[in-house]
């Protein structure tokens, strides 16, 4: 049987790809033969991720950038495309979730920062790269959302709202850029990443879910590979929950 996850010759751009779930997806795609473009705000973090992938036998390059800065995304998209002459898979993974004591304490600058990284950036980057993918014969976009978009909390209303908007634009873009570009979304529950170090143990021991625990970072790999695979060509506009079936979300 052919390897349904074979990505040989494909080019994958992953924002927020230098750590956490982004790095796990990058390593998984590289292991399947893809060439990876790692992006995050810090050049040194991108370089470290590239070195880790190279040590595992994969091929990757670093492309630092800030997806929350709309004005710079035209140049960023052009440089990303030029790196290998194409992009087959765009993974909009970059995200931030700072909290404030209450909604009245959220400044306009903080509001704009959260929305910029979690929604405006993925929206704009998809709008810039999907037409190029169409002209090149097709591709796919994978957005990374959060269970907070479906089970919001009083603690992070702006983050939840931005991820909810990302869910909606996933389906809008699936219609706009289909059928040659598929657009799907992984709706993640809590995962044991470095970002979650301060709360992972407490949530893991108390979470009410079908899995009875929070996720391990490597458990996102096959979902991302499935969505990128040509064998999933009938899957588009989908919001796939990857959360161990959490009944209540308080991460």
Secondary structure, 3 states (H helix, E strand, C coil): CCCCCCCCCCEEEEECCCCHHHHHHHHHHHHCCCEEEEECCCHHHHHHHHHHHHHCCCEEEECCCCCCCHHHHHHHHHHHHHHHCCCCEEEECCCCCCCCCCHHHCCHHHHHHHHHHHHHHHHHHHHHHHHHHHHHCCEEEEEEEEHHHCCCCCCCHHHHHHHHHHHHHHHHHHHHHCCCEEEEEEEECCEECHHHCCCHHHHHHHCCECCCCCEEHHHHHHHHHHHHCHHHCCCCCCEEEECCCECCCCC
